[in-house]
Every structure is written in C-alpha cells, then in structure tokens.
Amino acid sequence: MRLNLILALSLLACLTFSLAKDQRRPLARDRRRGDGAKRARKQTLQQGRTAESNGQYGSIFIESYKNTKEPKPNYEATAVIPGKTEHCVFRGITMYDKTVWSPKPCVNCLCSSGEVVCDRILCPALQCQLKFQQIGECCPICIDPVSVVDAPEFSGDPPAPNILGDPYTEISQNQRDKNVRLKKDEEERIRKKDAERKQRKKQKKEEAERQRKLKEAKEAREKEEELRRLREEEEERAAAEERRRRMEEQQRAEEDRARRLEMEQREMMRALEEAAKRFQEGLRGDEATEDEDVVWLRGDVFQMPPVPPTRAADPTLLLALQEPTEPGEEDHELGEEEPEVVEEESEMVTTLLPPGCSISDITITCENAKLTGIPPLSIPELKSLSLQGNEIKTIPAGAFNGIPNLEWIDLGKNKIVSSGIDPQALKGLKFLSRLYMDGNLLEQFPSELPSTLQELKINENNLKEIEENSFEGLSSLVTLEMEGNLLSEGNVNPQAFKPLKELTYLRLGRNHFRSIPQGLPASLLELYLENNLIEEISETAFNHTTNINVVVLRHNKLDESSIAPLAWINHRNLESLDLSHNNFYLVPSFLPKSLIHLVLAGNQIERIPGYVFAHMEPGLEYLYLSYNKLDGDAIEPESFFGTFNTMTELCLDHNQLTSIPMGINEMTTLHFLRLNNNKIRHISEDAICDPLNENDSHLVALRLENNFLDPRKIPPTAFSCVRSYSSVVLKPQRIK
C-alpha cells in the first residue's frame, strides 16, 4: 500500500501542470456549489504564510502527504462516487479530483483518485519573545523580529511549487501588513504597559521613601520625647534630692537650735537655783529679816518665769525682780554673779535670730524663712549670710551695718526690684567678694557695688539694658553671670565691659543675642552663649579675645555658611567649642587650629568632608557627633585625616551608619568609641582594629548595641585592640 500511495502522489505532481487550465473551470463551478472549499483553500494559504515568506516550506501540507502510511479518511462522511474514481464525496459534498479543503482548523484534506487523504498542518518552531496567534489561525506568529529554528524536516523530493496560483500571494501580503500593524499595536501596548509599570514602581518607591521619612520623623520625635522625659525625671529626682537635703539640713539645724536652747535653759535654771540657794542661806543667818519678806519668798523663789522662745531671760534682771535685798546685799550678790551672767549672754546669741534661721560657725542661713526684709543682725565676725527663698523686696541703707565683715551674700529667689536697692546698702561692705541675686525682679544693673567683688550672679531677672558705666569700679570681678534676662546686642553697650580687667568667666545664655556681643574684655577665657538666637559669627567677633579657651554656642541658629572663614581659625588658645543643637548639615570648615574638644551633637549633619580636621595642631581629641544623620556615604576616606594620632573619644551613636566608618582602625590613641543605635549589619576583621598594628590594646570601651549585628558572624579578631572583651557592649540588637 505504501508503494501505491507514493506512485499516486508522484503521478499527481506530474499531472498538476497539464491539468491547471482544465481545473480552473471545475474549481469555479465548485465555488458556486459551495463556499466551504473556497474558505478552506484561503485558510490553508493564510496558515502557511510564514513558510511561504521564507520560500522553503511553500507546500508543507502537500509534502507531508508523502509520509502518510495509509490514506485513511479521518471523517465518517468520506465517500467515493461509484463509477467516478476521480471524484470524492465529503459530508454530502462532491469534490473533484485534486481538490484541497480544510474541514477543521489546522487540518487539510486532498481528493486523490476518488480517495480523501487528510493531514494536520505542522507549524514551524519560532524563537521569539512575543508570539501572537490570530483568531482562526493554526500557527502563531512573532510580533518582534522572527527567528525560525527547528523547522520540521520533510523527507522525499523538494517541495513542489505553489499549485494554487498568484491570487493568494496578494492575500498573504495583506495578512503580513495586518500582522505588522498588529505587531506595532502590541509593541505600543507593551510600551504603555512598561511605562505604567515604571510609574507604579516610582510611585511605590516614593511612597516607601515617604513612609521611611515619616517613620524616621516619628522615631526622632519619640527619641526626643524619651530624652525630654529622662531629663525631666532626672531634674525631678535632683529637685527631690535637693528638697530632701534641704529638709534634712533644716531639720538638723532646728534640732541643733532646740538642743542649744534647751542647754541654755538648763544652764540658766542651774544658775538661778544656785543664786536662790545662796540667797536663802543668807536669809537664815540674818535674824532681823521681817516676816512679810519670808512670806514673799515662800514657794516662789525656785519658780522659773516663762522664757520667750526667741530671747532668753536675763538672769541678772530675773534676780533683781525676785530678790528684794538691801542695797549693800544687792551689790554684793550682783558682784558675785557678774562674771557668770556675762558668760551666759555670750552663749545665747542664737536666740536673737528670727524663726527659721540658723547659725553655724561664721555663717547664718535663713533660707525659705518667709522673711520680708533683711533681719537686723549685730555679729561683726559673721562672714556668710544666705537669705535665699524669702519675700524680701528692698535693701535699705544700713541693712548690713551690724555685719560689716561679710564676704558672701545670697539674696536669690526673692522679690527685690531695682528701685528697692539703696545705693549705699552694699557700698560699705569692704570685704564682700561674692554676691548672688538670681531669681529676682531687677530691670537695671545694681549700682555702687563694692570694688572687692569677684563673683556676681544676676541670672533669671528682667535686665533690659547694660549701660556704659554699669560695671564701673568692678575691676576685680572674675565671674559674671547674667543668664535668663532680656539682653541683646542692641541694649548692651560695647564699652560696658571695658572696666572688667580681670573678667575670665562670662555667662549670657538664655537671652536674645543674634550675634556675638561686642567689646568683650581681652582677659576672657570662657564664654557661654547657649539658648540665644545667634545666626552668624563675623570675622571680628573674637578679635580682642585672643586668650579665649572655651566657647559654648549650643541651641542657636548657626549653620556651616554662617561662620566667617577667619572668625577663629587662627586662635591658638581656643580648645573647646560646643556647636550642638544648631542647623549644621556638614561639619563646618575653618575650625580653630588649636581645637581639642568639639561638640556637634543634635544637628542635621549628613557628611564629614575630607581633610576638615587636617589643619589642627596638635590635633582633635574629643569629637561628639551623636544624634545626627550620618549614613553609609557620609564619611570619606580622608574625613578623619589629622586625628589618627590624637583622637581619644569618638561618639557616632544615634545616626544611620550601615558600616564601621573608614579610618577608625588607624586611630592608635582611641580609648572610647560609641557606635550604638545605628544600622550596622557587618563588622569586618580590620574595621575597628588594625591586625598589622603590634602595639598594645588601646580601646577601653566600645559600644555597638541597637544595630543589626549578628554576634555569631563577627570575626574573632575584630576586637583585638580592645583591652577587655567585657567592655564591648553588643546587646541588645535590633530585630532584622
């Protein structure tokens, strides 16, 4: 049977060209008889368009017939017309010999000598990213450039030429044009889809970034709240401890005063008993005494009169009232008791103090005693007087006449006003060196202060002006504090500080300065200007204070661009600088050459520029950069250049570092390192300690808690330069 089939197909190929003209007319009649065969042939040509375009597989379905073993029809409607071997009947329709049709998608049938031979179309394998199969088509097509591989191989003779003629070539071209349009539409759709996907990804990234910033802001607020709460708790504990201490001191003072009063009373009682006893013995020896005198003495001689709580009774006066004697006897008795009475008076000085006051050696303390004025005291040897926490409003002239040797007066937390201080009230104190007037209602600087004054505190008042002669005569003043007032560069005269030849310590915090005050004395060593509104530091701000050693400017409005390059870079004595809690985004340049101690905590610092510390001599030792925004790209390889042989303490905690900063392993004198509360996930073997350094271990304390570290993955030699492993803090770590 196989041989017969091969011979039939060969005969079919030979007769194809000779019968072409004869078949056109029957094919036309066949089209009129039914449209099924026409649609079948058209669909067959459309399904084979990809192979035709390559010119290699133009007759795929015809060539596949050669491999057919048995020409068995696949449909039950197949029939052979009796007596007409060249025609076939398929589902009631008569097909001429050599007629080709498609009864099902992807299936082609051929009428060969009265027999129906059907075969399924084999599609070429396509290698492309995007494939598209049109409705009604058997084989998919490539939308992007097509690469046909692994095409089905056909055995036998070369493919026969297209037997259907040229009309189908135009159809195939139209289909290709349609496919090109479909391809372009698909590419446009894909581009739009990619654009939408990128837009969604961008929006998702922006949303994630916004959520991250919100989270960071929330964490910052929580940290700030926690710090504030801790500060408040610490302040409350300190205040409670101070109150407890003062209560204990006051209780001890009261107990001491009560003991002294009790001893004085017992001593006075003993003296009275002895005097009365001696007097009674004298009466017994005198027979000339009248009976009425005896009656007067009976039962009343030993009765002690009431003693006022603040003033002890005078035993001389008491005896004078209780013992009516003859003039001679009175003089005799008084003469005998005179030395003892004088001694008693010298021992009872404390009974003259107001309630709530106590005396200890050469100091009188009247704190929170509800006094409304300066108590009248007459104790020339007194050196210190504390009147803190009362309701004193005025200081009249002569208030301290009885205590002219005072060296220290504390008038803090009262209600003293400027008009209530007499100009002569303090002028007579020739030995006064310390005067505290914190927490009052002063609006003007006190006048006529003693020239011996060395320390003056007028914090938390309402000072509104410092005139040119406010400090006149205070050439010995060393410490001046005027924090918490209403001072600014507009109401402080630049010539006011000129008389202060010895001033070394000046505090002007919590005022309203926008720039460094002018006219500061050349003797100044420490300047405190925290909690002001300072926005700039000019080149001439510290021209006259060449000896200044400490400058504190925390909680102001400075940034890296508001400091003039020559403001302090050439200062040779400025060793400590506090710029914490300002608006810095970078570690400022042009820092003082002599700087040793630098505080930049609580800013917005995101980067440490290279060589920013390189010009310092001998080099920076203490650097505090806690609570900033340093991340993985914030520190350059040259950021710490110039500090490798001097850095002692480095604080980089509460930042966003993802790894150990470069340069730390080169700091051979580093003792304390804080890297806690960052985002560090990995520690390499030489990140902290240089394995090539054979010197002794130098790190004393290392803190790495609250990161993302796994202690089990830390190399064993990572902490080889730490003196004791117990000083390395690794727990707790954050949950990944």
C-alpha positions in Angstrom: 0.0 0.0 0.0 2.8 2.4 0.8 4.3 1.9 -2.7 0.9 2.6 -4.3 0.5 5.8 -2.4 3.9 7.0 -3.4 3.2 6.3 -7.1 -0.2 8.1 -6.8 1.4 11.2 -5.3 4.2 11.2 -8.0 1.5 11.0 -10.7 -0.3 13.8 -9.0 2.8 16.1 -9.2 3.3 15.3 -12.9 -0.3 16.0 -13.9 -0.6 19.2 -11.9 0.8 21.4 -14.6 -1.1 19.8 -17.6 -4.4 20.0 -15.8 -4.1 23.5 -14.5 -6.3 25.1 -17.2 -8.9 22.3 -17.1 -9.1 22.6 -13.3 -9.8 26.3 -13.2 -13.3 25.8 -14.7 -14.4 23.0 -12.4 -12.9 24.9 -9.4 -15.1 27.8 -10.4 -18.1 25.6 -10.5 -17.1 24.1 -7.2 -17.1 27.7 -5.7 -20.6 28.2 -6.9 -21.7 24.9 -5.5 -20.3 25.6 -2.1 -18.2 28.2 -0.3 -16.7 25.7 2.1 -14.0 24.6 -0.2 -13.0 28.2 -1.1 -12.8 29.2 2.5 -10.8 26.1 3.2 -8.2 26.9 0.5 -8.0 30.5 1.6 -7.5 29.5 5.2 -4.9 27.0 4.1 -2.9 29.7 2.3 -3.1 32.0 5.3 -1.9 29.3 7.7 1.1 28.7 5.5 2.1 32.3 5.1 5.2 32.2 7.3 6.6 29.3 5.4 5.9 30.9 2.0 7.7 34.1 3.0 10.8 32.1 3.6 10.5 30.3 0.3 11.4 27.0 1.9 8.2 25.5 3.2 5.8 26.6 0.5 3.9 23.3 0.3 4.2 22.0 3.8 0.8 20.2 3.9 1.3 18.7 0.4 4.8 17.4 1.1 3.6 15.8 4.3 1.3 13.6 2.4 4.3 11.6 1.1 4.9 10.4 4.7 1.3 9.1 5.1 1.2 5.3 5.5 -2.5 4.7 4.9 -4.7 7.2 3.1 -7.5 6.5 5.6 -10.1 9.3 5.8 -10.5 10.9 9.3 -14.2 11.6 8.9 -17.2 9.4 8.6 -18.7 11.5 5.8 -15.9 10.4 3.3 -17.3 8.5 0.3 -16.2 7.5 -3.2 -18.7 8.1 -6.1 -19.3 4.8 -7.8 -18.2 4.8 -11.4 -16.3 8.1 -11.0 -13.0 7.4 -9.5 -11.7 10.9 -10.0 -14.3 12.5 -7.7 -14.9 12.2 -3.9 -17.8 12.9 -1.6 -17.1 14.6 1.7 -20.1 15.1 4.1 -22.5 15.1 1.2 -20.4 17.5 -1.0 -18.8 16.2 -4.2 -15.1 17.1 -4.6 -13.2 17.0 -7.8 -10.0 15.1 -8.1 -7.0 17.1 -6.7 -9.3 19.3 -4.7 -7.9 20.6 -1.4 -10.0 21.8 1.6 -9.8 22.2 5.3 -12.7 20.6 7.2 -11.2 21.7 10.6 -8.7 24.3 11.7 -5.2 23.1 11.2 -6.4 20.0 9.1 -6.1 19.9 5.3 -7.7 17.2 3.0 -7.0 16.2 -0.6 -9.2 14.3 -3.1 -6.8 11.9 -4.7 -8.2 9.5 -7.4 -11.5 9.2 -5.5 -9.9 8.9 -2.1 -9.8 11.5 0.7 -6.4 12.0 2.3 -6.3 14.3 5.4 -3.3 15.6 7.3 -2.7 18.1 10.2 -0.7 21.2 9.5 2.8 21.2 11.1 3.8 24.7 12.4 7.4 25.9 12.3 9.1 26.4 15.7 9.5 30.1 16.4 12.1 31.6 18.8 11.0 35.0 19.8 9.9 36.9 23.0 6.4 37.8 21.9 4.1 35.4 20.0 0.6 36.1 18.7 -2.0 33.7 17.3 -4.8 35.3 15.4 -8.3 34.0 15.8 -8.9 31.2 13.3 -5.2 30.7 12.5 -3.4 27.5 13.2 0.2 28.7 13.7 1.3 31.6 15.9 3.5 34.4 14.5 6.2 36.5 16.0 5.5 40.2 16.9 9.1 41.0 17.4 11.7 40.0 14.7 11.2 36.3 14.0 13.8 33.7 14.3 12.6 30.3 12.9 14.5 27.4 14.3 13.9 23.7 14.4 11.6 23.8 11.3 10.0 20.4 10.6 12.0 18.4 8.2 10.3 16.7 5.3 11.6 13.6 3.7 11.3 13.0 0.0 11.5 15.2 -3.0 12.0 19.0 -2.9 8.8 21.0 -2.2 6.5 21.4 -5.2 5.7 24.8 -6.4 2.5 26.5 -5.3 -0.3 24.9 -7.2 -2.9 27.5 -6.2 -1.6 30.3 -8.3 -0.8 34.0 -7.8 -4.2 35.3 -6.4 -3.2 34.1 -2.9 0.1 35.9 -2.9 -1.8 39.2 -2.5 -3.8 37.8 0.3 -0.6 36.7 2.1 0.8 40.2 1.6 -2.3 41.8 3.1 -2.1 39.4 6.0 1.6 40.3 6.5 0.6 44.0 6.6 -2.1 43.2 9.1 0.5 41.4 11.2 2.8 44.3 11.0 0.0 46.6 12.3 -0.8 44.1 15.0 2.9 44.0 15.9 3.0 47.7 16.1 -0.1 47.8 18.2 1.3 45.1 20.5 4.6 47.0 20.8 2.7 50.2 21.7 0.6 48.3 24.3 3.8 46.8 25.7 5.5 50.2 25.9 2.4 51.7 27.6 2.4 48.7 30.0 6.1 49.2 30.7 5.6 52.9 31.3 2.7 52.2 33.6 4.8 49.6 35.5 7.7 52.1 35.8 5.3 54.8 37.0 3.8 52.4 39.6 7.2 51.4 40.7 8.3 55.0 41.0 5.1 55.8 43.0 5.7 52.8 45.2 9.3 53.9 45.8 8.2 57.5 46.6 5.6 56.1 48.9 8.1 53.9 50.6 10.5 56.9 50.9 7.7 59.0 52.4 6.8 56.2 54.8 10.5 55.9 55.7 10.8 59.6 56.4 7.6 59.6 58.4 8.9 56.7 60.4 12.3 58.4 60.9 10.5 61.6 62.0 8.3 59.6 64.4 11.4 57.8 65.8 13.1 61.2 66.2 10.1 62.6 68.0 9.9 59.5 70.2 13.6 59.8 70.9 13.3 63.5 71.7 10.3 62.7 73.9 12.2 60.0 75.6 15.2 62.3 76.2 12.9 65.0 77.4 11.2 62.6 79.8 14.5 61.3 81.0 15.7 64.9 81.6 12.5 65.8 83.4 12.8 62.7 85.5 16.4 63.5 86.3 15.5 67.0 87.1 12.7 65.9 89.3 15.0 63.4 91.1 17.6 66.1 91.5 14.9 68.5 92.8 13.5 65.9 95.1 17.0 65.1 96.4 17.8 68.8 96.8 14.5 69.3 98.7 15.2 66.2 100.9 18.7 67.5 101.6 17.5 70.9 102.5 14.8 69.5 104.7 17.3 67.3 106.4 19.7 70.3 106.9 16.8 72.4 108.1 15.7 69.6 110.5 19.2 69.2 111.7 19.5 73.0 112.2 16.2 73.0 114.1 17.4 70.1 116.2 20.7 71.9 116.9 18.9 75.1 117.8 16.4 73.2 120.0 19.4 71.5 121.8 21.2 74.7 122.2 18.1 76.4 123.6 17.5 73.5 126.0 21.0 73.6 127.2 20.8 77.3 127.7 17.6 77.0 129.6 19.1 74.2 131.8 22.2 76.3 132.4 20.1 79.3 133.3 18.0 77.2 135.6 21.0 75.9 137.4 22.4 79.4 137.8 19.1 80.6 139.2 18.9 77.7 141.6 22.4 78.3 142.9 21.7 82.1 143.3 18.5 81.4 145.1 20.1 78.8 147.4 22.9 81.2 148.3 20.4 83.9 148.9 18.2 81.6 151.1 21.3 80.7 153.2 22.0 84.4 153.7 18.4 84.9 155.0 18.7 82.2 157.5 21.8 83.9 159.1 20.0 87.3 159.4 17.6 87.4 162.3 16.5 91.0 161.5 14.5 89.9 158.4 10.8 90.7 158.6 8.1 88.0 158.4 6.5 89.5 155.4 9.7 89.0 153.5 9.7 85.4 154.4 6.2 85.0 153.2 7.0 86.6 149.9 9.9 84.2 149.3 7.9 81.1 150.3 7.4 78.7 147.4 8.2 81.3 144.6 12.0 81.5 144.8 12.5 78.4 142.7 9.7 79.0 140.2 11.2 79.8 136.8 9.3 82.6 134.9 8.2 81.9 131.3 11.0 82.2 128.8 10.3 83.8 125.4 11.1 81.4 122.5 13.4 83.8 120.7 15.0 85.6 123.6 16.4 84.1 126.8 15.6 85.7 130.1 18.4 87.8 131.6 19.3 86.1 134.9 20.5 89.5 136.3 17.1 91.0 135.6 15.3 88.0 137.0 17.3 88.1 140.3 16.7 91.8 140.5 12.9 91.2 140.3 12.8 88.2 142.6 15.3 89.1 145.4 14.5 92.4 147.2 17.6 92.9 149.3 19.3 95.7 151.0 21.4 97.9 148.7 24.6 96.5 150.1 23.5 93.0 149.7 22.3 93.6 146.2 25.6 95.0 145.1 27.3 92.1 146.8 25.2 89.5 145.1 25.4 91.1 141.7 29.1 91.4 142.1 29.4 87.7 142.8 27.3 86.7 139.8 28.5 89.2 137.3 31.1 87.0 135.5 28.7 84.2 135.1 26.0 86.5 133.7 28.4 87.9 131.1 29.3 84.3 130.0 25.6 83.4 129.7 24.9 86.4 127.4 27.8 85.4 125.0 26.4 81.9 124.8 22.9 82.9 123.9 23.5 84.8 120.6 21.4 82.4 118.6 18.3 83.2 120.5 18.3 86.6 118.8 17.7 85.1 115.3 14.3 85.1 113.6 12.3 81.9 113.3 13.7 79.7 110.5 17.3 80.9 110.8 20.3 79.0 112.0 23.9 79.8 112.7 26.9 77.6 112.1 30.3 79.0 112.9 30.5 82.2 110.9 27.5 81.5 108.6 23.9 82.4 109.1 21.3 80.6 107.0 17.7 82.0 106.7 16.5 80.1 103.6 12.8 79.9 103.0 12.1 81.6 106.3 9.3 83.9 104.9 11.3 87.0 105.7 10.0 90.2 104.2 13.2 92.2 105.0 16.8 92.0 105.9 16.9 90.8 109.6 18.7 93.2 111.9 21.9 91.4 112.9 24.8 92.6 115.0 27.5 90.0 114.6 30.8 91.6 113.5 32.6 88.3 113.0 29.9 86.9 110.6 31.3 86.0 107.1 28.4 84.5 105.1 24.7 85.2 105.0 22.1 83.3 103.0 18.6 84.8 102.6 17.5 82.7 99.6 13.9 81.9 99.0 12.2 84.6 101.0 9.9 87.6 100.2 12.4 90.4 100.5 11.6 93.4 98.3 14.0 96.1 99.4 17.6 96.5 100.7 17.6 99.7 102.7 20.7 101.7 103.6 22.4 100.3 106.7 20.9 96.9 106.3 24.3 95.3 106.8 25.8 97.7 109.3 25.9 95.1 112.1 27.7 92.6 109.9 30.3 94.7 108.1 32.8 91.8 107.5 30.5 89.8 105.2 32.3 88.1 102.3 29.3 86.3 100.8 25.6 87.2 100.5 23.0 85.1 98.8 19.8 87.0 98.0 18.5 84.7 95.4 14.8 83.9 94.8 13.4 86.9 96.4 11.3 89.8 95.1 13.9 92.6 95.0 13.3 95.3 92.5 15.9 97.8 91.1 14.3 100.8 92.8 14.3 99.0 96.2 18.1 98.8 96.5 19.6 101.8 98.2 22.9 102.9 96.6 24.6 102.9 99.9 23.3 99.5 101.0 26.2 97.4 99.8 28.9 100.0 99.4 30.1 99.7 103.0 30.9 96.0 102.7 34.6 96.3 102.2 35.3 92.6 102.2 32.4 91.4 100.0 33.6 89.1 97.2 30.5 87.1 96.2 27.0 88.4 95.6 24.2 86.2 94.3 20.9 87.9 93.2 19.4 85.2 91.0 15.7 84.9 90.5 14.6 88.5 91.5 12.8 91.3 89.6 15.8 93.5 88.7 15.5 95.5 85.5 18.7 97.5 85.9 22.2 96.6 86.9 22.8 97.4 90.6 24.9 100.5 91.2 27.6 101.3 93.8 28.7 97.7 94.2 31.9 97.1 96.3 35.1 97.2 94.3 36.2 94.0 96.1 33.5 91.9 94.3 34.9 88.9 92.4 31.8 86.9 91.6 28.4 88.4 90.7 25.3 86.4 89.6 22.2 88.1 88.4 20.6 85.2 86.5 16.8 84.9 85.9 15.9 88.6 86.3 14.5 91.2 83.9 17.6 93.1 82.9 16.8 95.2 79.9 20.0 97.2 79.5 23.7 97.3 80.2 24.9 100.9 80.1 28.4 102.1 79.6 29.1 102.7 83.3 27.2 99.7 84.6 30.4 97.8 85.6 32.3 100.9 86.7 34.6 100.2 89.7 34.4 96.4 89.3 38.0 95.9 88.2 38.4 92.8 90.5 35.4 91.0 89.0 36.3 87.5 87.7 33.0 85.8 87.2 29.8 87.4 85.8 26.6 85.6 85.1 23.5 87.3 83.6 21.6 84.4 82.1 17.9 84.4 81.6 17.4 88.1 81.0 16.2 90.4 78.2 19.6 91.3 76.9 20.7 91.6 73.2 23.3 93.3 71.1 21.0 96.3 70.8 20.8 97.1 74.5 24.4 96.1 75.6 26.8 99.0 75.2 30.1 97.8 73.6 32.1 100.0 76.1 30.4 98.4 79.1 32.9 95.6 79.5 35.9 97.9 79.4 36.4 98.3 83.2 36.4 94.5 83.7 40.1 94.0 83.5 40.1 90.6 85.4 37.0 89.0 83.9 37.6 85.4 82.8 34.2 83.8 83.0 31.1 85.2 81.3 27.6 83.6 81.0 25.0 85.3 78.8 22.8 82.3 78.0 19.0 82.4 77.6 18.9 86.0 76.3 18.1 87.4 72.8 21.5 87.9 71.2 21.6 87.4 67.4 25.4 87.9 67.2 28.4 87.7 69.5 28.4 90.7 71.8 31.0 93.4 71.0 33.6 94.8 73.3 34.3 91.6 75.3 37.4 92.0 77.5 40.7 90.6 76.4 41.1 88.7 79.7 38.1 86.5 78.9 38.7 82.7 78.9 35.2 81.2 78.9 32.1 82.5 77.1 28.7 80.8 77.3 26.0 82.0 74.9 23.7 79.0 74.7 20.0 79.3 74.0 20.2 82.6 72.1 19.3 83.5 68.5 22.8 83.7 67.1 22.7 83.4 63.3 26.3 84.4 62.3 29.8 84.7 63.6 31.7 87.6 61.9 35.4 87.8 61.3 35.8 90.4 64.0 33.7 88.6 66.7 36.7 87.3 68.6 39.4 89.8 67.5 40.0 91.1 71.0 39.5 87.9 73.0 42.7 86.2 71.8 43.1 84.2 75.0 39.7 82.7 75.0 39.7 78.9 75.7 36.0 77.8 75.8 33.1 78.9 73.6 29.6 77.4 74.1 27.1 78.2 71.4 24.7 75.3 71.7 20.9 75.8 70.9 21.4 78.7 68.5 20.7 79.1 64.7 24.1 78.6 63.2 25.0 76.6 60.1 28.1 75.9 58.1 27.7 79.0 55.9 27.2 81.5 58.8 30.7 81.2 60.2 33.3 83.6 58.6 36.5 81.8 57.4 38.7 84.0 59.6 36.4 84.1 62.6 38.5 81.9 64.8 40.7 79.7 62.7 43.9 81.4 63.8 43.2 81.3 67.5 45.9 79.4 69.4 44.1 79.0 72.7 40.6 78.1 71.8 40.5 74.4 72.7 36.8 73.7 73.4 33.9 74.5 71.1 30.3 73.5 71.6 28.1 73.9 68.5 25.5 71.3 69.4 21.8 71.7 68.5 22.2 74.2 65.7 21.4 73.8 61.9 24.6 72.3 60.6 24.3 69.9 57.6 28.1 69.5 57.3 30.9 69.5 59.8 32.0 73.2 59.4 35.3 74.1 57.9 37.8 76.7 59.2 37.6 75.4 62.7 40.2 76.7 65.2 43.7 75.3 64.8 44.1 74.7 68.5 40.8 72.8 68.9 40.8 69.7 71.1 37.2 69.3 72.1 34.4 69.6 69.5 30.7 69.0 70.2 28.3 68.8 67.2 25.6 66.6 68.6 21.9 67.2 67.8 22.4 68.8 64.3 21.4 67.6 60.8 24.9 66.6 59.7 24.9 64.3 56.7 28.6 64.3 55.8 32.1 64.8 57.2 34.2 66.5 54.4 37.7 65.2 53.8 40.6 67.0 55.5 38.2 69.1 57.6 40.4 68.3 60.7 43.8 68.2 58.9 44.9 71.7 59.8 44.6 71.3 63.6 47.7 71.3 65.8 48.4 69.1 67.7 45.0 67.5 66.7 41.4 66.9 67.8 41.0 64.6 70.8 37.3 64.6 71.6 34.6 64.6 68.8 30.9 64.2 69.5 28.6 63.7 66.5 25.7 61.9 68.2 22.1 62.4 67.1 22.8 63.4 63.5 22.1 61.9 60.1 25.3 60.3 59.1 24.8 57.3 56.8 26.9 54.9 54.7 28.1 57.6 52.3 28.7 60.3 54.9 32.3 59.6 55.8 35.1 59.8 53.2 38.5 58.0 53.5 40.1 61.4 54.3 37.4 62.6 56.7 39.4 61.9 59.9 42.8 62.8 58.4 44.8 64.6 61.0 43.3 62.8 64.0 44.8 59.4 63.7 47.4 60.0 66.4 45.3 62.2 68.8 41.7 61.1 68.8 40.8 59.8 72.3 37.0 59.8 72.4 34.7 59.5 69.3 30.9 59.4 69.6 28.9 58.5 66.4 25.9 57.0 68.1 22.3 57.6 67.1 23.0 58.1 63.4 22.2 56.0 60.3 25.6 54.3 59.6 25.4 51.0 57.8 29.1 50.0 58.4 32.1 50.9 60.5 33.4 54.3 59.2 36.7 54.2 57.4 39.8 55.5 59.3 38.8 54.3 62.8 41.2 51.4 62.6 44.0 53.9 62.1 43.3 55.8 65.4 46.1 54.5 67.6 45.1 56.5 70.7 41.4 56.0 70.6 40.0 55.0 74.1 36.3 55.4 73.8 34.2 54.6 70.7 30.4 54.8 70.6 28.6 53.4 67.5 25.4 52.3 69.1 21.9 53.0 67.7 22.9 52.9 64.0 22.1 50.4 61.2 25.4 48.5 61.1 25.0 44.9 59.8 28.5 43.7 59.4 32.0 44.2 61.0 35.0 43.1 59.0 38.1 41.8 60.6 40.1 45.1 60.2 37.2 47.7 60.5 37.9 48.6 64.1 41.3 47.1 64.9 44.3 47.1 62.5 45.7 43.5 62.6 49.1 44.8 61.4 49.4 47.1 64.4 51.5 45.3 67.0 51.1 47.9 69.7 49.3 47.3 73.0 45.5 47.3 73.1 44.2 50.9 73.3 40.4 50.8 73.3 38.9 50.9 76.8 35.2 50.9 75.9 33.3 50.0 72.7 29.5 50.3 72.4 27.7 48.6 69.4 24.3 47.9 70.8 21.0 48.6 69.0 22.3 47.8 65.5 21.6 44.9 63.1 24.6 42.8 64.1 24.7 39.0 64.5 27.3 38.4 67.2 28.0 34.9 65.8 29.1 36.3 62.5 31.7 38.8 63.9 35.3 37.7 63.2 37.2 36.5 66.3 39.9 39.1 65.8 37.6 42.1 65.1 38.1 43.4 68.7 41.8 42.5 69.1 42.6 46.1 70.1 40.1 46.2 73.0 41.7 45.9 76.3 38.9 43.8 77.8 36.1 41.9 76.0 33.8 42.7 78.9 33.9 46.4 77.9 32.4 45.6 74.4 28.7 46.2 74.6 26.8 44.2 71.9 23.4 43.6 73.4 20.7 44.2 72.6 20.5 44.2 68.8 17.5 45.2 66.7 15.3 42.6 65.1 16.1 42.3 61.5 
